[in-house]
Amino acid sequence: MKAGVGVDTGVDAVVDGGPEVLIELDAVEKVFDVRRRAGLLRREKRQVRAVDGISFAVARGEFVGYVGPNGAGKSTTVKMLTGILTPSAGRLRVAGIDPARERMRLAHRIGVVFGQRTTLWWDLPLKDSYGLMRRLYRIPRARFAENLERCVERLDLGPLLDVPVRQLSLGQRMRGDIAAALLHDPEVLYLDEPTIGLDVVSKAKVREFLRQLNAERGTTVLLTTHDLQDIEQLCGRVMVIDHGRLVYDGTPGGLHAAGAAGESERMLVLHLERELPAVSVEGARVVKVEGPRQWLAFPAGASAAPLVAQVAARYPLSDLSVREPDIEDVIARMYAGRD
Ligand SMILES: Nc1ncnc2c1ncn2[C@@H]1O[C@H](COP(=O)(O)OP(=O)(O)OP(=O)(O)O)[C@@H](O)[C@H]1O
């Protein structure tokens, strides 16, 4: 492992009167048995080691990013943390509870938001879903009203309360789901891709809400995302998992340093009015041309403004966008930096 890419379980930080540990994994493994057809009659048994000996501790109030490439083992970890899956080996505790053994008791202490799926009732107005949540979790009326009011106000849900969930846009539905996960005051919130597919305004709204939730209420958050900006804007700590193993545990800044083999780059995507040879712009290089569209890479730390000014002055520009580097880019560079 490259120097600076240390894996610190964080356990040291919590002994003797340190912050309270809320999530604790000790050498946790999850192995799936997969059967696949290997001929007409034969079936082959294969094992997939989705989580391969992971140890970490998250203290109360931390906002932690849990990232990694597709298939790295993130969802499997989160499923074990909610009690949906039982670890094959190792020890796991959330708020002192063994999730697989006491899933229902744990449900009162945690909130879960899956970006790709909703926990809301599809045909019911948002507020009816919330009413059902209140009964399901046996939330006292006064507390429910207070929590709902805060979420409605801060997530701009007021005009949406009477709208059936299936009529909500993705961003509206996501805000609705986040509120639903918080009505019972969970101490821990797991968020799986909460900003995926959202427009810039909705992303900003969701991030600001989560930031406040963590700062004001001290809710501990474990965030799975492919969006580097989620990590940079929200997380004090980021853990990178790959092939079921923890390969980085530290600050988001340190992640960049670990991936410093090549400087992080952003992409300026130009839509020209017609097909042209590769443009020539100081401070950026053309990496792809596709019809009237051209992709220009430039250092992530540099401003896009002078590049846009140069292009606009010299070429027939009809539209443009800037693509941020994503977590995969950074992780790929992290590996490239190792021998
Ligand atoms: N129920 C299952 N049965 C068999 N294999 C599984 C099962 N669930 C996950 N896997 C395998 O375990 C590995 C880790 O999957 P997991 O869904 O945890 O990854 P992930 O990091 O969440 O990926 P993504 O970013 O794509 O959601 C993958 O190889 C996946 O195919």
The ligand as an ORCA input file, in Angstrom:
! r2SCAN-3c Opt
* xyz 0 1
  N     -27.150    -11.574     -3.857
  C     -25.992    -11.737     -4.493
  N     -25.637    -12.927     -5.002
  C     -24.471    -13.115     -5.631
  N     -23.566    -12.151     -5.813
  C     -23.835    -10.933     -5.346
  C     -25.072    -10.649     -4.664
  N     -25.072     -9.329     -4.296
  C     -23.906     -8.812     -4.741
  N     -23.161     -9.749     -5.363
  C     -21.815     -9.574     -5.941
  O     -20.987     -9.031     -4.949
  C     -20.103     -8.049     -5.486
  C     -20.307     -6.718     -4.760
  O     -21.585     -6.196     -5.104
  P     -22.181     -4.852     -4.474
  O     -23.567     -4.698     -4.990
  O     -21.980     -4.850     -3.011
  O     -21.228     -3.751     -5.131
  P     -21.376     -2.158     -5.122
  O     -20.035     -1.634     -4.687
  O     -22.537     -1.736     -4.322
  O     -21.581     -1.845     -6.647
  P     -22.456     -0.686     -7.396
  O     -21.683      0.577     -7.298
  O     -22.519     -1.205     -8.787
  O     -23.807     -0.638     -6.720
  C     -20.388     -8.006     -6.974
  O     -19.482     -8.870     -7.619
  C     -21.800     -8.554     -7.072
  O     -22.006     -9.185     -8.322
*
